Amino acid sequence: MKNYVVYGRRYLIIALFILHLIPIWIFKFIPTQDGLSHIYNAYVLKEYNNPDYTKFREAYSLNVKPFPNWGAHAFFFVTLHVMPPLVAEKIYVTLCVVLLPVGLFYALNSVDSRLRFFGLLGFLYSYNCLLNLGFYGFALSVSFYFFALGYWWKYRDDLKLARAVILNLLIAVIYFCHLFSFAMILLSLSLLAFTSAILPADRPRRIRERGKSLAYTVATLLPAYCVMIYILFTNPESSERTYRSFEELWKYFLSVRSLVSFNDRAIPLMWCFLGFMGICFLWTVVREKIIGRNLISQREGFLLLFCVLTLLYFKLPWAYGPPAWINDRTHLFLFPIMLAWFALSYPKWMKYALAVLMICFSLAHLGLTIHDYHLLNKDMKEFTSGAHLITPNSAVSIITNDWYGAENHGEIKYMSPFFHDTCYYCLGNGSLYTGNYEPKYSYFPLRYREGYWKFEYIGIIDYVLVWRMDENSDDVVQLKKEYDLIHRTRNLMLFRHKGGNDNV
C-alpha cells in the first residue's frame, strides 16, 4: 500500500509539471513584455559580424564583459544557432517554469523532509508576474536562489572545500542570471549563518563549533562579497531613486501582486492563498510554539529573514537608477521563504487538505494563465502579421498611443506584451529595431553608438508600424507624406518609406 502512495505522489507531481508546460507549448507566442527584446539582442550578437547586416555595426558596439544579465543572452546566443527564436524562447521559459518548483522542493527538503510537501506551492509561483514581464534572467535566478539556499542549509555545519566550491558555482550562476537575486542570496545566507550560530541546534554544539561554522560560511562567501562591493562602487548608471507610496505597497502586498500579471482576475485567488498562509502561520504558532513549547530553533532564522525582507520591501525604492521593479522582486521571495519556518507536524487529514488546496491554487492560476495566453496570442498574431514583408537590413520603428489595449484580450492592466514585440519584425532578417532599450545600459552585451538611442535613429527608418491608432490622426497623416501603406489589419498598419530600402 505504501508503494502505491509513493507512486501516486510521483505521478501527481509529473502530471503537474506537464500541465504547467501547456501555456508554453500550445500557443505560438509567450506574451511577455521584455522577452522578445532579450531574444532580439542575442540575435544581434549572433549576426553582429554578418557583412550583409550593416546596421548592427552602425548602431551598436559590443559590451562583452562579465556583468550580470548574461545568462539569458548567452542561452539565446547559443540556441539561436540551431533553432528558431520562438522555439529557443519556449525552451528557456520551460526551464524557468520547471526549475522553480524543483528548487523550492529541494530547499524545503534540505531544511526538513517534513516540509517538502509545501513545495507544491512552487507550481503557483511558476507563472509569476516577473516571468510574464519577460525578466528572463531574474526569473531563472529565483530557482537557483532556492537551490543555493537549500544546499547551504544542508551542509552549513560541514562546508568542506568541495562543497564550498559547489556553493560558489551556484552563486556564480545566480550572479550571471541577475544582480538582484545575487544580492538576495548573499543577504539570506549571511543572516541565516548568523542566526544558525546563535540559535539552538538539533544537537548540542559548543561555541567553538558554532564560530567555526559561521567562519566557514563567511570565508565561502568572501569572493561573492568582493564582487558585490566592486559592483556597488563601479556602477556607472544613475542612482536616482523612485519610490512607491506605502498605500500602493500595502495593497500590492495584500493582493500578492507578484503572482498577478495581466489584470485583476487572479486577485480573489491570491486572497485565498494569503488566507492559506495565515492558517499555516497560526498553526505553527499554536502547535509548535504554544503547545509544543518549541519556542526557539535554528529555523527561526527563516522567520527573521521573512521579517527583514518584508521591511526592505516597504523601504526599498521601486527603482534605483535604471534597475526597477525592486519591490516586486523582493515580494516574490517572501512567502516561499516563510514556508521553511512553518510547523513540521500536521494531522494526516490536515496535511492532505493543505496539499489539495495548494494543487487547487496552482491549477486555478494555471487556468487563468492559459486564458490570458490564448486571448493575447490572437492579438499578438495580428500585431506580427506583417513581419514577412520586412526586407533584410532595414530599420523598423513603431508609433502607438495605446500600449495596453488588446481587442481580443481586453485591457491589460499591469504590463504590455506589445512594448517590444516589434523585435519580431527584425528577427531573421538582420533588421534594426530603433526602439531597442537594452543597449542604453551598461549591464547588457550591446551598447549604442552615439546618436542611435531609442527612437532617435539618425538614418532613414524603412518601416513604421502603427498600432491601434486612427489613420486620420495627426501622426499618421504626417507619416503618409513619406511612407506608403503596405499592410493593414483592424488594429495594425505597416508603412514602408517611399524611397524604398536599398537592400531590396
N, C-alpha and C positions, 0 to 999 in steps of 0.2 A: 504493500500500500504506500509505503514511504517513497518508493521509486516512482510510482505514478504521480505523486505530488510534485516531486523534483522535476520530472519530465514535463508535467503540466506547466510549471513555472517557467521552464526554459522556453517551451513553445509559445507561451504568452508573451514573453519578452521579445522573442523573434518576430512574432506577429505585430507587436507594437513598432518595432524597427521598420518592418516592411510597410506598414500603414503610413508611417511618418515620412516615407520616401515618395508617396503618391504625389504631393504638390510639385515636387521637383521634376518628376519624370513623365507625367501625363500631359503637362502643358508645355508649349513651346518656350515661353518666356518665364523667368523668375522675376516678378515685378518689384525690383528694389530701386532705391533712389540713386545710389552711387555705384552699384555693382558693375554695370556695363562700362563705367568710366575706368575702373581698375583693369578690366579686360582690355579695353582700348589702349591704355597706356602700356600694358605688357605687349600688345600687338605692335605699337610704335617701336618699342625696344627691339622686338624681333626683326622688324623691317627697316631699322634706322639706317643701315648702310646699303639698302637696296637702291641701286642707281636710278631705277625708274620712279622712285618716290622722293622727289627732291624737296618737297615742302617740309618733311620731318626735320631735315638738317637745317633748313632755313629758319624754322621756328624754335627748335629745341636744341639744347646741349645736354650731354649725358651727365648724370649726377650719381655715378656708381660708387657709393660709399656705404660702409656698414651701419646704416641708420635703421631704426625701427621702421616697420611698414614694408619690409622687403618680402615677407613671407608670401602674401597673396600674389604679388607681382612676379616673384620667382616661379611660383607654381604655374601661373598662366604663361609665362615666358617659355617654359619647358613644354607644357601640354599643347600650346598653340602650334608647335612644330609637327604634331602628329594627329590633331583632331580639330574640328570646327570650334569656334569661340563659344557657342552656346552649350556644346557638349562639355567643354572644359569647365564652364561655369557650373553645370549641373554636378559634375564630379566633385568640385570644390565644396559646393553647398551640401552635398551628401555627406562629406567629411564633417562639416560643421554640425549638421543635424544629428549624425550618428555618434560622434565623439563626445558631445556634451553629456548625454545620459550615461555613457560609458565612464567618462571622467568622474561624474558625480557618484555613480555606483562604486567606483574604485576608492574614492576619497572616504566615503562613509564606511565602506567595509574595512578600510585601514584604521579608522577610528575605533569601530566596534562592529563586528559582523551583525549584531542585532539591529543596527541602524540601516543595514543595507537596503531594506525594502523601501525606505524613503527615496532611494534613487529613482523610483518611478516618476517622481516629480521632474526628473531631467527631461522627460518627453514633453512636459508642459513648457519647459524653457527652450526647447529646440528651435521653435519659430518665434524668437523674441524680437522685440522692436528693433534692436541694433542690427540684427541679421537682415531684417527687411529694409532697413535703411541702406543696406549694401556696405556696411562697415565690415568687410570680409576679413581683414586682418584681425580686428578686435574679436569678431565672432569666433574665430578659430582659437584665439588666445585664451578664451574663457575655459575651453575644455582642458587645455594644457595647464591652466592655473590649478584646476582640481586634481589633475594627475600629480603635479609638483607638490601640492598641499598634502595629498594622501601619502605620497612617497616619503616626504619628510616626516610626517607624523609616525609612520610605520617604523622608521629607522632612527628616530630622533635621539634615542639613547645609545645608538651604536653606529654613528656616522663614520664608517671606515672610509679609506681613500677611494675605493671603487664606488661606494655609494655616494660620496661627496661629488665625484665626477659625474655620475648619472644625474644627480640633482641639479648640478650646474648646467648640464646639457639640456635638461627640461626648462630651466630658467632662460637659457640662451634661445630656445625655440620661442618662448613667450616674448622675449625681447624683440626677435625678428618678426613676430606677428604684430605686436602693438605695445607702445611705450606705457600706456595706462595700466594694462594688466601686468607689465613688468614691475611698475611701481607698487601695484596692489599685492603681488606675491611677496615682494620684499617686506612691505609693511606687515602682511599677515604672518609670515614666518618669523619675523623679528618679535612681534608681540606674543605669538604662541610659544616661542622659545623662552621668552622671559617668564610667562605665566607657568610654563611647564617646569621651570627651575624652582619656582617658589611655592607651587600648589602641591597638595598631597598626591602621590602616585599610587598605583595598584600595589606596589611592593615598597617597603621602606627603603629610602635612599639617603645616604649621607650627604652632607653639604658639599663635600668634595666631589661626589659623583654628579650632583646637580650642576655645580660650577663647571665641571668638565664637559658635560653635555651642552651647556649654553655656549662655552668657549668654542666647541667644535662646530656648532651651528654658525656662530659669528664668523669663524675662520672660513667655513664653507661659502658663506655669502659675501665674503670680502671682495672678490672680483666684481660681483654684481653691484655692490655698494659703490665701488670706484667708478664703474660705468655710469651709474645713475648720477653721481656727483659731477662727473665730466660733462654729461648732457645738460645738467642744470646750469652749469657755468659757461657753456659754449653755445647754447641755443641762440641762433641768430634771429629767430622770429620775434614779433611783437609780444609783449607781456601784458597788453591791455586786457582788463577783466570785465566780463559781463555777468551780472547776477540775475537770477530769478527771484521773485518775491517769495516770502515764506508761505503765503497762501497758495501760490502755484505749486510749490514743492510739496506742501502738505496734501493737496488734492491729488497730485501725481502719486505720492506715497500710498494713499488710501485706495487708489484705483489700480495699483500695481501696474502703472502705465508702461513699465519696461517690457511688459508682455502684450501691450495693446499697440497695434501697428497702423491700421488704416482708418479706423473710425471707432465709435464708442460701443459697437455691438458686443465686444468682449468684456466690457466693464462689469456687468452683473456677474459673469463667471468669475472675474477677479475678486469681487466682493466675497463670493463663496470660498474662493481659495484663501483669502485673508481670514475668513472665519475658521477654516480648517487649521491654519497656522495658529490661530488663537486657542483653539481647543487643545492642540498638541502642547502649546506653551503652558496652559493651565494644568493639564495632566502631568506635565513634568514637574511643575511646582508642587502640586498636591502629592503625587505618587512618590517622587524621589526626594524632594526637599522636606516635606512635612511628615508624611507617613514613613517613608524610608529613612529619614534623617540623614540622607547623604548630602549634606549641605555644601561641601566643597570637594571638587575633584579637578583633575587637570583639564577636563572638558569644559570647565568654567571659562577657559581661555576663549572658546568659540563664542560664548555669550558676550564676553568683553569685546571681542573683535567685532561682533554684530553691533554693539553699542557705539564703538569708536567709528565704524563705517557709517552708521546712521547719523552720528554727529557731523561727520565730514560731508555726508550727503546734503545736509541742511546748510553747511557753512561754505563749502567749496563754490567757486564761480561756475556758471554754466559754460563759459568759455574763458580760456586763458590764452589770449592771442588767437591764432588760427584754430588750435585744438578746441573742439566744442563737445556738447552733449556729455559733459563731465558728470553732472548729477545723475543723468540717465544711466551711464555706465556703472557708477557706484551702486545705484539702486539694484541693478541686475544681480549683484553678488549677495545682497543682504539676506534674503530668505534661504537660499541654498546653504549659506554658512550657518544659519541658525539650526538647520537640521542636525548638525553634528553635536548639538547640545541637548537635544530632546531626550526624553526618558528612554531607557533601554528595554524596559519590560512593559508589555501590554497583555491584557486578556486576549485569548485567541480570537474571540469574536470581534474585539475592537481592532486588532491588527488587520483582520480580513476586511473589516468595514473601512478602515483607513486606506488600504490598498485599492479597494473598489472605488473609493472617492478619488484617489489620485489618478486612476486609469480613466475615470469619467471626465475629470478635468482635462486631461491631455487629449482625449478623443473629441470632446466638445470644442476645445481650442483648435484642434486639427480641422474639424469640420468648418469652423469659421474661416480658417486659413485657406482651405480648398475653395470655399465660396468666393472669397476675395480674389484669389488667384484666377479662378475661372472667369469672373467678370472683367478683371483687369487685363487678362490676355486678349479679350475681344477688343478693348480699347488700344492695347499695345500693337496688335496686328494692324489696326487701322493706322496708327502712328508710324509704323515702319513700312507701310505698304509701298512707298516709293523708293526704297533703298536700291533696288535693282537698276534704277535709272542714273545713278551716280557714275560718272566716268572716272577712271583712275587718276590719282594725283590731283584731286580737286580740293578746294576749301569749302567747307559746309558750315552754315550757321542756322540759327532759329530765332524767330520772334514770336512771342505769345504774351497775352495778358491774363492767362488762366492756367497756371501750372497744376492746380488742384482739381480742376473739373474733369470728369470722366463720364461719358454719356451712358455707357453700359453699367459701370460700377456705381455711379453716383459720386457725390462729393467725397474727396479724400481729405481727411482732417489733419493728419499728423505727418505725412510725408507724401512725396510725389514720385512715382516711377518714371515720369516724363522729364525730370530735370536734366538727366544726362543720357536719355535714350537716343538722342541724335548721334551718339557714338556708333550706334548700329549702322548708320549710313556710311560710316568710314572704315568699317571692318572689312578686310579682304580686298580693298581697292586702293590702299595707300593714301587715303584722303585725310585732310587735316580738319579736325573739329575745332572751330575757333573759340568755343566756349569751354574748352578743357581747363578745369580748375587746378588739377594736381600740380602742374609744373610751376605754379607760383610759389610753392613752398619747398623748404629745404629737406623735408623728410619724405620726398618722393624721388624716383630714379630719373626723372626728366626735369629740366629747368627751362623756362622761357628765355630766349634771347631778347635783348632789349627791343621793345616796341611791339611785341607779339602777344601781349597778355590779353586775356579773355575778352572776346567781342571787340577787340581793337586790332584785328589783323591788318597789316599795312599793305597787303596786296589786294587783288580782286577776289571777292567772295563769289565762287562759281555757283553755288546753290544755296537757297534760303528756304527753310521750312517755315510755314505759317500754321500755327496750331490753335484752333478754337478762337479765331478772330473773324470779325465781319470783313468781307472783302471790300466794303466801302469805307472802312476806317482809314484815317489819315496815313497810318504806317503802310498799309497795304497799297493804297493808291499811289503813294510815293515810290513804293517798291516796283510797281508795274512800269514805271518810266524806264527802268534799266533792266528789268527781268521779264522773261516770258513764263507763263504758267504752263507746266508740262505734265502735271499730275494733280488730280483733285479727288477728294472723298468728302463725306459730310463734314468732317472737322479738320481736315488737312488740306493744305495747298503746298505744292512744291514748285518753286520758281528756279529757272536757270538764267544766268547772266546772258544778255543779248549778244555780248561779244564772244560767247562760247568759251570752251576750255581748250587751250592749245594742245592738250594731250589727247583730244578726241581723235 
